[in-house]
Amino acid sequence: MREFLMFVAVLTACGGDDKPGNAPTGASARDAVVEAWKKAGLQPSAMTVATVAFGKDCQSGTVNNVDVIVCQYASVDEAKAAEKSGLEWVGATTGAAWASGSVVVAVADRRKADPSGRTINQLMKLAPK
């Protein structure tokens, strides 16, 4: 399942008509990600400050009982460089991590609330590019 999600993440990042730089940057980038989830009918919890080794400006919560963390970076390049560390946060559980503009979004199904991977897939597709 994890390999499938990584494959989908690569396809999502590489495909479509999205042009680099279309994702929001700055303070509104994280809010734009969470807002996209809400508009799609997903149920994000309140995001709270999170302390992780790979980012200084991070917030975490859940979306449909899947753990999420969204970290804000000063630039798109910094976010892209932190993407692998986001995947390390996911660990051995089913999940994914990707850079979207100047944020890194990581999701982990630690509660086994998403056995089909549908929520994780939606979360990946909805993050602004």
N, C-alpha and C positions, 0 to 999 in steps of 0.2 A: 504494500500500500504506500509506504513512504517513497519508494522509487517512482511510483505512478504520480504522486503529488509533486515530486521534484520535476518530472517530465512535464506535467501540466504547467508548473511555474515557469519553466523555460519557454514553453510555447506561448504562454500568456505574455511574458516579457518581450518576446521576439516578434509576435504576430500583430496583425491588424494595421490600421491606418494611424495609430498613435505616433506622434512625433516627440522626440526627446524634449523635455522642457515644458510640456503641457501640464504637468502636475504642479499643484500649488507648492510654493516654497515659503519659508519663514514660519511665523507663529501659526498661521492658518492651515498649514499642511496637515498636521495631525487632526485638527478639527474637521477638515475636508474628508479625511478617510472615515472617521466615525460617522459623519453626516451621510456619506454615501451608503454605509451599512444601514443606517436608520431608514433612509429613503427606499431601500430595497425590502423593507419589512423585517429585517433582522433585529434582534433585541440586545443591543449592547448595554452592559451595566455601566454605572458611573466609572469613569477612568480615574485612577488615583496614581499619585507619584510612585514610581518604582525605581529601585536601585539595582542596576545590573552593571557588570564589568564592561560591556560593550557600548554604553551610551550614558551621557550625563543628563539628558533631558528626555526621560522616558515616563510613560504612563501605562498602567496595565489594568485589565479588567477581564470580563468575559463577554462573549457574543454567543447567544444560544448555548450557553454552558461550555463553550470552547474557550480556553485561556488565550488571551491576546496581549501583546505588548507592542506599543508604537513608540519609537524613539525618533526624536527630531534632531537633525544635524544641520550644520551651517551651510553645507553645500550638497549637491547631488553626488559629487565624487566621494565625499566622506560617507554618505549613506550607502553608496554602492560598495565601498570598502568594508563596511560593517555588516553587510548581508550574511556572510559566512558565520560571523559570531552570533547573529540572530538564529541561525539554524542550530548552532551549538546550544542555545537556550532551549530549543525544542527538545533536544536530547533524543532518546531512543523511542519516544512516543510518536504517534502519527501526528504530523504537522508540516509546516512549511515556513519559510522566511523569504522575504524579498524586499528590495528597495523600490520605493515609489516616490519619485522626485527626491525631496530631501528628508524623507522618513524611511525607516526600516519597520516593516510590519512582520511580526512573527506570531504564529498561531500553533497551539499545541492541544491536542485532544486528550488531556491527562485524565479526564473523568469518563472517557469512553462514551461521550454523549453524541458523537457523530460517526457511528460505525460505517456509514456509506461514504463518508467524506464529502457529502453534499454541502455542508456548511463551510468547511474549509475551502472548497472550490469556489463558493460564492464570495467568501471573504477575499480571495485572491483576485477574482475578476472585478470586484467593485472598487478596489483601491485605485484612485486616479493615477494615471500614467504621466 
